[in-house]
Amino acid sequence: MPEKLLNITACTLSPLGDSAIVITFGNGMEYSIHKKIKLLIELLEDEPFAGFIECVPAFTNLTVFYDPLVVYKDQKQSNDTEAMSPYEVVRSILEMKLRDLKEDKKLSHRTVSIPVCYGKEYGPDLEYVARYNDLTTDEIIHIHSTGEYLTYMIGFAPGFPFLGGLSEEIATPRRSSPRMTIPAGAVGIAGMQTGVYPISTPGGWQLIGQTPTKLFLPNVNPPSLLQAGDIVKFHPISDQEYKEMILKEGVQ
Protein backbone atom coordinates (compact mmCIF):
# COMPACT_ATOMS: atom_id res chain seq x y z
CA MET A 1 0.00 0.00 0.00
CA PRO A 2 1.47 3.42 -0.96
CA GLU A 3 2.34 5.79 1.89
CA LYS A 4 -0.22 8.50 2.59
CA LEU A 5 1.37 11.93 2.17
CA LEU A 6 0.17 15.10 3.89
CA ASN A 7 -2.16 17.38 1.92
CA ILE A 8 -0.17 20.62 2.14
CA THR A 9 -3.16 22.71 1.04
CA ALA A 10 -4.71 21.95 4.43
CA CYS A 11 -1.89 23.91 6.13
CA THR A 12 -1.24 27.65 6.31
CA LEU A 13 2.20 29.22 6.74
CA SER A 14 2.50 32.73 8.17
CA PRO A 15 5.50 34.88 9.16
CA LEU A 16 6.04 35.70 12.82
CA GLY A 17 8.37 38.67 12.79
CA ASP A 18 11.50 38.24 10.66
CA SER A 19 12.81 35.04 12.21
CA ALA A 20 9.93 32.60 12.62
CA ILE A 21 7.13 30.95 10.65
CA VAL A 22 3.89 29.61 12.11
CA ILE A 23 2.46 26.51 10.42
CA THR A 24 -1.22 26.00 11.25
CA PHE A 25 -2.67 22.53 10.71
CA GLY A 26 -6.26 23.06 11.88
CA ASN A 27 -8.39 24.71 14.52
CA GLY A 28 -9.18 22.02 17.10
CA MET A 29 -7.51 20.00 19.85
CA GLU A 30 -7.31 16.77 17.86
CA TYR A 31 -4.89 13.85 17.81
CA SER A 32 -4.65 13.97 14.00
CA ILE A 33 -3.36 17.56 14.19
CA HIS A 34 -1.00 16.72 17.04
CA LYS A 35 0.40 13.85 14.97
CA LYS A 36 1.19 16.10 12.00
CA ILE A 37 2.95 18.56 14.31
CA LYS A 38 5.03 15.81 15.91
CA LEU A 39 5.95 14.28 12.55
CA LEU A 40 7.19 17.63 11.27
CA ILE A 41 9.18 18.22 14.47
CA GLU A 42 10.89 14.84 14.00
CA LEU A 43 11.67 15.64 10.37
CA LEU A 44 13.11 19.07 11.18
CA GLU A 45 15.22 17.78 14.06
CA ASP A 46 16.51 14.83 12.02
CA GLU A 47 17.19 16.95 8.93
CA PRO A 48 17.63 20.58 10.07
CA PHE A 49 18.10 23.25 7.41
CA ALA A 50 20.84 25.89 7.58
CA GLY A 51 19.73 28.51 10.10
CA PHE A 52 17.20 26.30 11.91
CA ILE A 53 17.07 27.11 15.64
CA GLU A 54 14.10 25.29 17.16
CA CYS A 55 10.40 24.58 16.78
CA VAL A 56 7.70 25.11 19.41
CA PRO A 57 4.47 23.08 19.25
CA ALA A 58 1.01 24.29 20.29
CA PHE A 59 -2.46 22.73 20.02
CA THR A 60 -2.98 23.46 16.34
CA ASN A 61 0.28 24.91 15.05
CA LEU A 62 4.04 24.69 15.05
CA THR A 63 6.30 27.75 15.21
CA VAL A 64 9.66 27.30 13.49
CA PHE A 65 12.41 29.70 14.54
CA TYR A 66 15.42 30.40 12.32
CA ASP A 67 18.40 32.73 12.01
CA PRO A 68 17.74 34.93 8.95
CA LEU A 69 21.43 35.90 8.65
CA VAL A 70 22.53 32.24 8.44
CA VAL A 71 19.75 31.54 5.93
CA TYR A 72 20.87 34.51 3.83
CA LYS A 73 24.55 33.53 3.89
CA ASP A 74 23.74 29.92 3.02
CA GLN A 75 21.62 31.02 0.06
CA LYS A 76 24.36 33.39 -1.11
CA GLN A 77 26.89 30.55 -1.09
CA SER A 78 24.61 28.31 -3.13
CA ASN A 79 24.31 28.39 -6.91
CA ASP A 80 20.72 29.63 -6.88
CA THR A 81 20.22 32.34 -9.47
CA GLU A 82 16.98 33.67 -8.01
CA ALA A 83 17.46 35.89 -4.95
CA MET A 84 14.92 35.18 -2.20
CA SER A 85 14.37 36.67 1.24
CA PRO A 86 15.21 34.46 4.26
CA TYR A 87 11.46 34.10 4.88
CA GLU A 88 10.86 32.92 1.32
CA VAL A 89 13.75 30.46 1.55
CA VAL A 90 12.55 28.95 4.83
CA ARG A 91 8.94 28.88 3.69
CA SER A 92 9.99 26.98 0.57
CA ILE A 93 11.98 24.48 2.67
CA LEU A 94 9.06 23.95 5.04
CA GLU A 95 6.60 23.45 2.19
CA MET A 96 8.92 20.80 0.76
CA LYS A 97 9.21 19.04 4.13
CA LEU A 98 5.44 19.17 4.59
CA ARG A 99 5.03 17.37 1.27
CA ASP A 100 7.38 14.67 2.56
CA LEU A 101 5.34 14.00 5.72
CA LYS A 102 3.88 10.50 5.79
CA GLU A 103 0.59 10.66 7.68
CA ASP A 104 0.37 6.90 8.13
CA LYS A 105 3.66 6.77 10.06
CA LYS A 106 3.14 5.73 13.67
CA LEU A 107 4.22 7.96 16.53
CA SER A 108 6.10 6.64 19.53
CA HIS A 109 4.96 7.95 22.92
CA ARG A 110 6.82 8.00 26.22
CA THR A 111 4.60 7.11 29.19
CA VAL A 112 5.08 9.00 32.47
CA SER A 113 3.37 7.89 35.68
CA ILE A 114 2.53 10.67 38.16
CA PRO A 115 1.43 9.97 41.76
CA VAL A 116 -1.45 12.08 43.11
CA CYS A 117 -2.83 12.54 46.60
CA TYR A 118 -6.49 13.33 45.94
CA GLY A 119 -8.92 15.43 47.97
CA LYS A 120 -8.83 17.12 51.39
CA GLU A 121 -6.28 19.95 51.57
CA TYR A 122 -4.55 18.57 48.48
CA GLY A 123 -7.65 18.82 46.28
CA PRO A 124 -10.00 21.48 47.68
CA ASP A 125 -12.29 21.34 44.62
CA LEU A 126 -12.71 17.56 44.48
CA GLU A 127 -16.11 17.64 46.19
CA TYR A 128 -17.32 20.41 43.87
CA VAL A 129 -16.23 18.40 40.81
CA ALA A 130 -18.11 15.39 42.20
CA ARG A 131 -21.30 17.39 42.82
CA TYR A 132 -21.10 19.06 39.41
CA ASN A 133 -20.95 15.68 37.68
CA ASP A 134 -23.37 13.94 40.05
CA LEU A 135 -20.70 11.46 41.14
CA THR A 136 -18.96 10.53 44.37
CA THR A 137 -15.44 11.71 45.10
CA ASP A 138 -14.22 8.10 44.87
CA GLU A 139 -15.74 7.85 41.39
CA ILE A 140 -13.97 11.05 40.33
CA ILE A 141 -10.65 9.68 41.62
CA HIS A 142 -11.18 6.35 39.88
CA ILE A 143 -12.09 7.89 36.53
CA HIS A 144 -9.26 10.45 36.66
CA SER A 145 -6.60 7.94 37.73
CA THR A 146 -7.54 5.25 35.20
CA GLY A 147 -7.38 7.51 32.15
CA GLU A 148 -4.50 8.05 29.75
CA TYR A 149 -3.70 11.63 28.83
CA LEU A 150 -1.82 13.00 25.84
CA THR A 151 0.46 16.00 26.41
CA TYR A 152 -0.55 18.33 23.61
CA MET A 153 1.72 21.20 24.59
CA ILE A 154 3.75 22.80 27.37
CA GLY A 155 2.85 26.38 28.17
CA PHE A 156 1.21 29.01 30.40
CA ALA A 157 3.91 28.38 33.03
CA PRO A 158 7.30 26.62 32.78
CA GLY A 159 6.63 22.89 32.49
CA PHE A 160 2.81 23.18 32.59
CA PRO A 161 1.32 20.30 30.56
CA PHE A 162 -1.99 20.71 28.73
CA LEU A 163 -3.38 17.18 28.77
CA GLY A 164 -6.14 15.91 26.51
CA GLY A 165 -8.18 12.77 26.94
CA LEU A 166 -10.20 13.63 30.05
CA SER A 167 -13.43 11.66 30.37
CA GLU A 168 -16.59 13.68 29.72
CA GLU A 169 -17.92 12.13 32.93
CA ILE A 170 -15.70 14.39 35.04
CA ALA A 171 -15.28 17.44 32.78
CA THR A 172 -15.85 20.59 34.85
CA PRO A 173 -15.67 24.32 33.95
CA ARG A 174 -12.98 26.54 35.38
CA ARG A 175 -13.66 28.38 38.61
CA SER A 176 -15.62 31.61 38.19
CA SER A 177 -13.05 33.33 40.41
CA PRO A 178 -9.41 32.26 39.92
CA ARG A 179 -7.19 31.72 42.94
CA MET A 180 -4.34 34.18 43.40
CA THR A 181 -1.96 31.41 44.42
CA ILE A 182 -1.94 27.72 43.55
CA PRO A 183 0.83 25.49 44.96
CA ALA A 184 3.32 23.70 42.76
CA GLY A 185 2.16 20.15 42.07
CA ALA A 186 -1.56 20.92 42.15
CA VAL A 187 -3.57 18.71 39.78
CA GLY A 188 -6.57 20.36 38.20
CA ILE A 189 -9.42 20.10 35.72
CA ALA A 190 -10.62 22.80 33.32
CA GLY A 191 -13.33 21.82 30.86
CA MET A 192 -12.17 18.74 28.94
CA GLN A 193 -8.56 19.09 30.06
CA THR A 194 -6.52 18.14 33.07
CA GLY A 195 -3.09 19.37 34.04
CA VAL A 196 -0.51 19.90 36.76
CA TYR A 197 0.76 23.25 38.04
CA PRO A 198 4.58 22.95 37.97
CA ILE A 199 5.19 26.15 39.97
CA SER A 200 3.19 28.30 42.35
CA THR A 201 1.05 30.63 40.23
CA PRO A 202 -2.44 32.15 39.99
CA GLY A 203 -4.98 29.96 38.20
CA GLY A 204 -8.60 29.05 37.76
CA TRP A 205 -8.57 25.27 37.32
CA GLN A 206 -10.58 23.04 39.67
CA LEU A 207 -8.03 21.45 42.02
CA ILE A 208 -8.63 17.78 42.77
CA GLY A 209 -5.25 16.65 44.12
CA GLN A 210 -1.53 17.25 44.38
CA THR A 211 1.60 15.42 43.25
CA PRO A 212 5.03 15.39 44.92
CA THR A 213 6.62 14.94 41.48
CA LYS A 214 8.46 18.00 40.19
CA LEU A 215 7.48 18.97 36.64
CA PHE A 216 9.65 22.08 36.29
CA LEU A 217 13.34 21.13 36.37
CA PRO A 218 15.37 24.34 35.93
CA ASN A 219 18.74 22.55 36.08
CA VAL A 220 17.85 20.03 33.37
CA ASN A 221 17.75 20.45 29.59
CA PRO A 222 14.95 20.61 28.62
CA PRO A 223 13.72 21.98 31.98
CA SER A 224 10.37 20.16 31.85
CA LEU A 225 9.61 16.63 33.00
CA LEU A 226 6.93 16.30 30.31
CA GLN A 227 7.17 17.06 26.61
CA ALA A 228 4.53 17.32 23.90
CA GLY A 229 3.60 13.79 22.84
CA ASP A 230 4.10 12.17 26.25
CA ILE A 231 1.34 9.96 27.66
CA VAL A 232 0.54 10.70 31.31
CA LYS A 233 -1.02 8.25 33.76
CA PHE A 234 -2.01 9.33 37.27
CA HIS A 235 -2.11 6.93 40.21
CA PRO A 236 -3.52 7.62 43.69
CA ILE A 237 -1.27 7.72 46.75
CA SER A 238 -2.08 8.19 50.43
CA ASP A 239 -1.37 11.24 52.54
CA GLN A 240 1.50 9.34 54.21
CA GLU A 241 3.01 8.34 50.87
CA TYR A 242 2.77 11.94 49.69
CA LYS A 243 4.64 13.23 52.75
CA GLU A 244 7.32 10.55 52.42
CA MET A 245 7.86 11.44 48.75
CA ILE A 246 8.08 15.14 49.58
CA LEU A 247 10.63 14.37 52.29
CA LYS A 248 12.64 12.25 49.87
CA GLU A 249 12.58 15.03 47.25
CA GLY A 250 13.90 17.47 49.87
CA VAL A 251 16.79 15.21 50.82
CA GLN A 252 17.96 14.70 47.21
LOFIKOL-741554 format. One record per residue (C-alpha): residue number from 1; residue in one letter; x negated, y, z. Coordinates in Angstrom, 3 decimals, decimal comma, m for minus. Each point is the difference from the previous one (the first is absolute). Layout:
BEGIN
    k  r        px        py        pz
  NUM  A         X         Y         Z
...
END
This chain:
BEGIN
    k  r        px        py        pz
    1  M     0,000     0,000     0,000
    2  P    m1,471     3,418    m0,956
    3  E    m0,867     2,376     2,844
    4  K     2,562     2,709     0,702
    5  L    m1,598     3,424    m0,419
    6  L     1,208     3,171     1,714
    7  N     2,324     2,286    m1,967
    8  I    m1,986     3,238     0,223
    9  T     2,992     2,091    m1,106
   10  A     1,549    m0,760     3,398
   11  C    m2,821     1,959     1,696
   12  T    m0,650     3,733     0,186
   13  L    m3,440     1,578     0,426
   14  S    m0,301     3,511     1,432
   15  P    m3,004     2,145     0,984
   16  L    m0,541     0,820     3,662
   17  G    m2,328     2,975    m0,025
   18  D    m3,125    m0,430    m2,132
   19  S    m1,312    m3,207     1,548
   20  A     2,884    m2,434     0,406
   21  I     2,798    m1,648    m1,966
   22  V     3,240    m1,341     1,456
   23  I     1,426    m3,100    m1,683
   24  T     3,677    m0,512     0,831
   25  F     1,458    m3,477    m0,544
   26  G     3,589     0,535     1,166
   27  N     2,130     1,646     2,646
   28  G     0,786    m2,682     2,581
   29  M    m1,665    m2,023     2,751
   30  E    m0,201    m3,234    m1,990
   31  Y    m2,425    m2,917    m0,053
   32  S    m0,235     0,123    m3,808
   33  I    m1,293     3,591     0,190
   34  H    m2,362    m0,847     2,851
   35  K    m1,401    m2,870    m2,075
   36  K    m0,791     2,249    m2,971
   37  I    m1,754     2,464     2,309
   38  K    m2,085    m2,748     1,601
   39  L    m0,919    m1,530    m3,359
   40  L    m1,236     3,353    m1,281
   41  I    m1,992     0,581     3,201
   42  E    m1,708    m3,374    m0,471
   43  L    m0,782     0,801    m3,631
   44  L    m1,438     3,426     0,815
   45  E    m2,116    m1,293     2,880
   46  D    m1,283    m2,948    m2,038
   47  E    m0,679     2,122    m3,094
   48  P    m0,443     3,633     1,136
   49  F    m0,472     2,672    m2,659
   50  A    m2,738     2,640     0,170
   51  G     1,105     2,619     2,521
   52  F     2,529    m2,211     1,808
   53  I     0,137     0,807     3,737
   54  E     2,963    m1,817     1,520
   55  C     3,707    m0,710    m0,382
   56  V     2,695     0,523     2,629
   57  P     3,234    m2,022    m0,162
   58  A     3,457     1,211     1,038
   59  F     3,468    m1,567    m0,264
   60  T     0,528     0,736    m3,686
   61  N    m3,265     1,443    m1,289
   62  L    m3,761    m0,216     0,004
   63  T    m2,261     3,054     0,156
   64  V    m3,358    m0,450    m1,715
   65  F    m2,754     2,406     1,045
   66  Y    m3,001     0,701    m2,219
   67  D    m2,984     2,329    m0,303
   68  P     0,656     2,201    m3,070
   69  L    m3,687     0,967    m0,296
   70  V    m1,096    m3,656    m0,209
   71  V     2,774    m0,706    m2,508
   72  Y    m1,114     2,976    m2,101
   73  K    m3,686    m0,986     0,063
   74  D     0,813    m3,606    m0,871
   75  Q     2,116     1,097    m2,961
   76  K    m2,735     2,374    m1,175
   77  Q    m2,532    m2,845     0,021
   78  S     2,283    m2,233    m2,037
   79  N     0,300     0,077    m3,780
   80  D     3,591     1,241     0,031
   81  T     0,495     2,704    m2,595
   82  E     3,244     1,337     1,464
   83  A    m0,482     2,219     3,056
   84  M     2,542    m0,708     2,752
   85  S     0,544     1,485     3,439
   86  P    m0,838    m2,211     3,022
   87  Y     3,750    m0,354     0,624
   88  E     0,601    m1,180    m3,567
   89  V    m2,888    m2,462     0,237
   90  V     1,198    m1,515     3,278
   91  R     3,613    m0,071    m1,144
   92  S    m1,055    m1,893    m3,123
   93  I    m1,990    m2,502     2,106
   94  L     2,927    m0,535     2,371
   95  E     2,453    m0,499    m2,854
   96  M    m2,314    m2,650    m1,431
   97  K    m0,289    m1,754     3,372
   98  L     3,769     0,132     0,459
   99  R     0,407    m1,806    m3,320
  100  D    m2,353    m2,700     1,296
  101  L     2,042    m0,672     3,153
  102  K     1,460    m3,494     0,077
  103  E     3,291     0,159     1,885
  104  D     0,223    m3,766     0,453
  105  K    m3,290    m0,128     1,924
  106  K     0,516    m1,039     3,610
  107  L    m1,079     2,235     2,869
  108  S    m1,881    m1,325     2,998
  109  H     1,139     1,313     3,391
  110  R    m1,861     0,049     3,298
  111  T     2,223    m0,886     2,971
  112  V    m0,482     1,883     3,274
  113  S     1,715    m1,108     3,216
  114  I     0,836     2,776     2,476
  115  P     1,100    m0,694     3,602
  116  V     2,878     2,109     1,346
  117  C     1,382     0,461     3,497
  118  Y     3,656     0,793    m0,668
  119  G     2,438     2,095     2,031
  120  K    m0,096     1,695     3,423
  121  E    m2,544     2,824     0,184
  122  Y    m1,730    m1,383    m3,099
  123  G     3,099     0,254    m2,197
  124  P     2,347     2,662     1,403
  125  D     2,292    m0,144    m3,065
  126  L     0,422    m3,778    m0,134
  127  E     3,392     0,079     1,711
  128  Y     1,218     2,767    m2,322
  129  V    m1,093    m2,007    m3,060
  130  A     1,878    m3,011     1,392
  131  R     3,195     2,003     0,620
  132  Y    m0,202     1,674    m3,409
  133  N    m0,151    m3,386    m1,733
  134  D     2,422    m1,738     2,366
  135  L    m2,671    m2,483     1,091
  136  T    m1,741    m0,931     3,230
  137  T    m3,523     1,186     0,736
  138  D    m1,213    m3,614    m0,235
  139  E     1,515    m0,253    m3,474
  140  I    m1,773     3,204    m1,063
  141  I    m3,311    m1,368     1,286
  142  H     0,527    m3,336    m1,738
  143  I     0,903     1,547    m3,351
  144  H    m2,823     2,556     0,132
  145  S    m2,664    m2,514     1,068
  146  T     0,939    m2,688    m2,529
  147  G    m0,153     2,268    m3,052
  148  E    m2,888     0,533    m2,399
  149  Y    m0,794     3,583    m0,924
  150  L    m1,886     1,369    m2,983
  151  T    m2,272     2,996     0,569
  152  Y     1,003     2,337    m2,804
  153  M    m2,266     2,865     0,986
  154  I    m2,035     1,600     2,776
  155  G     0,901     3,583     0,797
  156  F     1,647     2,631     2,238
  157  A    m2,703    m0,628     2,629
  158  P    m3,390    m1,762    m0,257
  159  G     0,668    m3,728    m0,283
  160  F     3,818     0,289     0,094
  161  P     1,493    m2,885    m2,031
  162  F     3,307     0,414    m1,828
  163  L     1,395    m3,530     0,042
  164  G     2,756    m1,268    m2,256
  165  G     2,045    m3,145     0,426
  166  L     2,013     0,864     3,112
  167  S     3,230    m1,970     0,322
  168  E     3,160     2,013    m0,653
  169  E     1,334    m1,543     3,206
  170  I    m2,221     2,262     2,114
  171  A    m0,420     3,043    m2,264
  172  T     0,575     3,157     2,073
  173  P    m0,187     3,723    m0,904
  174  R    m2,692     2,225     1,431
  175  R     0,683     1,841     3,236
  176  S     1,961     3,225    m0,424
  177  S    m2,565     1,717     2,226
  178  P    m3,649    m1,064    m0,498
  179  R    m2,216    m0,537     3,019
  180  M    m2,853     2,454     0,459
  181  T    m2,377    m2,774     1,027
  182  I    m0,022    m3,689    m0,872
  183  P    m2,763    m2,222     1,412
  184  A    m2,491    m1,797    m2,199
  185  G     1,155    m3,546    m0,691
  186  A     3,722     0,774     0,074
  187  V     2,005    m2,219    m2,363
  188  G     3,008     1,653    m1,587
  189  I     2,844    m0,262    m2,474
  190  A     1,203     2,702    m2,406
  191  G     2,708    m0,982    m2,455
  192  M    m1,154    m3,073    m1,922
  193  Q    m3,617     0,346     1,119
  194  T    m2,038    m0,955     3,011
  195  G    m3,432     1,236     0,969
  196  V    m2,580     0,526     2,726
  197  Y    m1,271     3,348     1,272
  198  P    m3,814    m0,295    m0,063
  199  I    m0,608     3,202     1,993
  200  S     1,994     2,152     2,383
  201  T     2,140     2,323    m2,114
  202  P     3,487     1,525    m0,243
  203  G     2,542    m2,197    m1,795
  204  G     3,626    m0,909    m0,432
  205  W    m0,028    m3,780    m0,446
  206  Q     2,007    m2,222     2,351
  207  L    m2,553    m1,590     2,351
  208  I     0,596    m3,675     0,749
  209  G    m3,379    m1,132     1,347
  210  Q    m3,713     0,598     0,260
  211  T    m3,138    m1,825    m1,128
  212  P    m3,429    m0,034     1,672
  213  T    m1,583    m0,443    m3,441
  214  K    m1,846     3,058    m1,295
  215  L     0,984     0,970    m3,541
  216  F    m2,174     3,109    m0,352
  217  L    m3,691    m0,954     0,080
  218  P    m2,030     3,216    m0,438
  219  N    m3,366    m1,795     0,143
  220  V     0,891    m2,518    m2,710
  221  N     0,097     0,422    m3,779
  222  P     2,798     0,163    m0,966
  223  P     1,239     1,366     3,356
  224  S     3,345    m1,820    m0,125
  225  L     0,762    m3,535     1,152
  226  L     2,677    m0,321    m2,697
  227  Q    m0,237     0,758    m3,702
  228  A     2,637     0,256    m2,708
  229  G     0,930    m3,525    m1,057
  230  D    m0,496    m1,620     3,405
  231  I     2,753    m2,208     1,410
  232  V     0,803     0,732     3,654
  233  K     1,559    m2,443     2,447
  234  F     0,988     1,076     3,513
  235  H     0,108    m2,402     2,940
  236  P     1,407     0,687     3,480
  237  I    m2,248     0,107     3,060
  238  S     0,807     0,472     3,676
  239  D    m0,709     3,049     2,118
  240  Q    m2,869    m1,905     1,668
  241  E    m1,509    m1,002    m3,337
  242  Y     0,234     3,605    m1,189
  243  K    m1,865     1,285     3,066
  244  E    m2,677    m2,672    m0,334
  245  M    m0,547     0,883    m3,664
  246  I    m0,219     3,701     0,823
  247  L    m2,546    m0,771     2,715
  248  K    m2,013    m2,115    m2,418
  249  E     0,059     2,781    m2,620
  250  G    m1,316     2,433     2,612
  251  V    m2,896    m2,259     0,955
  252  Q    m1,162    m0,502    m3,611
END
